[in-house]
Amino acid sequence: MKRIWIPATLFMATLCAVHAQTPLFNEKEALCVLVEGAAPSPAEKFAVKELAEHLRKISGKDFAVVKEGEVPAGKNGLYVGNTVFASKNGIDPAKLGREEWVVRSIGRNLVLSGGGTRGSAYAVYDFLERELGCRWFDEYNSTVPRHRNFTTGKLDIRRSPAFRLRQIYDVLDYAPRSILFKHRNKGSNGGGADFGFGGIQDLVGSPNGCHTFYFYSKDWPKDRKELWSLGQKGERQIAVTATGPGQLCMTNPETRARVIERMTQYIQSDRRKADLLKRPYPLVYDLSPNDNSQPCCCPECKKLEEKHQAKSGPLLDFVNFVAAEMEKTYPEIYIRTFAYVFSLQPPKGIAPRRNVIINIAILGNEFVIEGVNRDTMSPLSSPTNAQTKATLDKWGKIAPNLAMWDYWQLYTSNSLANNVHAIPQNLRYFKQINGIDFFTECGFGVRAFFGLKRYLGYKFLDDLSHDENKRIDDYMKGMYGKAAPFMRSYYNYLTECQVRFGQPLGNFSVEALEYMDDDFFVKIMSLFEKAQTAAAEEPPLIRSNLRREKLAVLDVLLQKWNPLGKKSSRKLPFDKNALIAEYEQIFKEVLAYYIPPEFPAHIREDALKKMRNSLDSFRQGPVEIPKELQGKKVRIVPLKTFQINNNKTGKRIQDPEANGGLALCVYGKDLVKKPNQKIEFGLYSQSVRKFYAHQIIPVAQIAGDEKYHLYKVGTLDFAQKPGRVVVFAWPSWCLGCPVDTQFTPEELKKNPVVDVYISFKLQGKDYVPGSTRENEFCVDGLFIVEK
């Protein structure tokens, strides 16, 4: 007989590999138990509960939960959290980062353990996702695959999320279901008390996460005005809210001493609370300007501004000073401040200290930022983001720690704006330039692929090595079932059209986006029809997912309804009234899906108000060109484009006397008649901060017949490069509407000079003698005449 000699080293390696496998279950029974430590924390107990529930769904078997030392003979153990078994095998949670975790095979057992309040839970979710194929797409949709039997391979994983702060803000954190969805995807959003873990307060300390100058100074003696910023007109500005007015005087020694004293009090108070709750101490303390663009103009602050050739110079000098003092007592703490609005551009000759975080927030093109234009719907590598990327690159060269305050939604009425394709590469780039924390605004509801943004965002905030196409396909299959191919085609087509357009969507109203033509909507609606047919026998939740995704398409289609069809010889193959009815029904489904009864009433009411305003705009009849402008080349601006800057005293109303039956009105306290009351309207450039027209008309000169009349606002020459120009109306600028976004750049080059007209009426007993109506200032039309 021929003998086969196996080297001892190979034999031992083979033996260890066999024993490194962990059988979880077979067709008959669970082959392992879940093991808790002697005194598991609430977060660890919840992690064990999650593991048990998911394994039961996967296998159809119940998995016993036992204390350490009670493992039955012949059973493998899945040791979760802080256990003696883990410690004996070199895994000590106290030596791991606060969100670091380990998944390690030890013999036929498996350790799932981590640091802080979240680490062990993250070990469980990472194991369920990577090994067993679980996915959590949103609050209600998940994939938990079924297996007849399962044995793990040899596992040895130790890692942390790619970013320390991973927050996608969507106002939905009031619902436990939403908090749990984010926790399962390793988001660091607020809440979590019901599940035994903390929210962002475990990372960011008092008094607030941003715009904290006000909080530090709100109790200071008001007669010490020199502690606050000096305005451009020579007055000291004492902030009354986190929006201002003004800032702190950042060079005043007493200001600095008071901030250091107050920050020390915040730290001590936070640590006392953390000890009571058995939570980690906060690591980050925010010291950032109030939310306005008014830096201190005192001589000392101006000197530092000139020395460092940037308005951020005095701020960074101030923050560095505070950080140096805090480091003496609390070397582990970081001080965070904003690079935002006036402090956006990095200074020269000064760099942030090692314990300072620069939180960069660059608003999109729909806002107006001096010197920087941000295309939030495109990758940072896009030519439309050249200025933004240059600013980020400069900060990355001097700052050891960067945070990003991003914007994943467009603050216009374009619900089809989509940045999903930009998320992975932007996050990878940000990590390369010393990015450690990430926060983004991501409004829910009427937004294309809102759910996909959140899911993909959380995946990449956790692990930048993901394949984005595989994760998108996961989402499409999990959310839409048999309709996934058609929804992927819709996503691809929407993205391709946007990329091909090649310009920042924030610069345009939906009416000016010519790629959204008849063919665009016919194709997309056809894809949805095919998707709904394919999903006809899918579960109700899948069909509901399709309907909710359609809402953004209906929203923009109805906004563009009147302009559509004018450049085509065929009639649109849709019934407008049927689309409006469908929009209303789906909107209510969206509210029921995302905003359960436990939400604060004002959030639901705000959403319902937006729906009613949209429905009023959609139902508006045809707007006629005023007789004074007939025969001219007139562009009618939809009333939905107007912004009501005070929702408490402004509203959209049905008015049979209005052109098209719809009007915007100002009422209430803004319509209380004052001596010598005047009507004010005009054209103002937010880019160059200049009036191009400013009409002030005494009330006595306004027609007193309570009917709509046309008034010329002014003439605008875009060849003068005025930038973002808005029409404003009434004192306090209660109504406003951008003019430049109604045109493409090509149109403005061809016909740069336009006249702007507004149609309004003034009514009510305080303005018209003998009137029985309520006081209201109503606008029913805005018209732009091309020269």
Secondary structure, DSSP 8 states (H G I E B T S, - for coil): -------HHHHHHHHHHHHH-EEEE-SS-B-EEEEE-SS--HHHHHHHHHHHHHHHHHHS----EEETT---TT-EEEEESS-HHHHHTT--GGGS-TT-EEEEEETTEEEEEESTTTHHHHHHHHHHHHTT--EE-SSS-EE----S-EEE---EEEE--SSSEEEEE-S-TTSHHHHHHHHHTT---S--GGGT---GGGTB-SS-SS--HHHHHTTS-TT-GGGBEE-TTS-EE--SBTTBSS-B-TT-HHHHHHHHHHHHHHHHHHHHHHHHHT-----EEE----SSS----SHHHHHHHHHTTSTHHHHHHHHHHHHHHHHHH-TT-EEEEEEEGGG-S--SS----TTEEEEEE---TTS--TT----TTS-TTSGGGHHHHHHHHHHHHH-S-EEEEEE-S-SSS-TT---GGGHHHHHHHHHHTTEEEEEEE---SSSTTHHHHHHHHHHHHH-TT--HHHHHHHHHHHHHGGGHHHHHHHHHHHHHHHHHH-S-GGGS-GGG-TTSSHHHHHHHHHHHHHHHHHTTTS-HHHHHHHHHHHHHHHHHHHHTTTTTTTT-SS--SS-HHHHHHHHHHHHHHHHHHH--TTS-HHHHHHHHHHHHHHHHHHT-------GGGTTS-EEEE-GGGSEES-TTTEEEEE-TTSTTSEEEEE-GGGG---TT-EEEEEEEETTTTEEEEEEEEEGGGS-SSSS-EEEEEEEEEGGG---SEEEEESGGG-EEEESGGGS-HHHHHHS-EEEEEEEEEEESTTTSTT--S--EEEEEEEEEEE-
